Amino acid sequence: MSLQKRILLPILFTLLLLTVRIMITGQLVYIFLAWNLFLAWVPFAISNKLEKNKTASGWETFLLLFLWLLFLPNAPYIITDFFHLKQRNPVPYWYDVLLLFSAAFNGLILGLLSLQKVEIFLISKFGSRKGTLVILVSFFLCAFGIYIGRFLRWNSWDIITNPGDIAEDIFDRLINPFDHFKTWSVTILFGTFLSLVYFSVKNLYTLKNK
């Protein structure tokens, strides 16, 4: 079974949980999870494109990497959807916990696999040192993107449709860092979390194959 098909199975399980919930309640409370999972799939699809197109020109490589980094925060972003968790009768609380956890798990896995594919591509293209450095920086850029999406409510495509306002928000946080404690605490903690999870999983995989 291909990697894409193996990833699809847990995603289908999440969508099944969501569908059953909608059928029971007649409500679309967590329908946004389906859209968020699609957005989480986008960076994975872009990383597949990079992996298969190693002979791409410089501008094409740069464009794909830019799009990948732009959409990457959408994958681990689903973790923050736990903000919406609360008791909603008649659905049991544990059911919604499972629904949200399965969605967050899928988003995190898609993000980790995407990072791994891009790291392999970067190392083959630019060498181990530069490739690893870009991946390390991407953890914290991704975490910053999570903050922008969850707390400032910007979307990935807003960088094209509304670049001025996004740039203003980012610039303000760069020149006045002490006025935005939440921004940098979320960025540092989520970035550290992502890097620890990524390298832990990577090390476990390496040990398994020794």
WOSULQUI-V28556 format. One record per helix or strand of 3 or more residues. SS is the DSSP state (a for helix, b for strand). FROM is the first residue (numbers start at 0). LEN is the number of residues. If there is no record, write none. Layout:
# WOSULQUI-V28556
<<SS	FROM	LEN> <SS	FROM	LEN>>
This chain:
# WOSULQUI-V28556
<<a	2	23> <a	31	21> <a	57	27> <a	92	34> <a	127	24> <a	157	4> <a	162	13> <a	176	3> <a	180	28>>
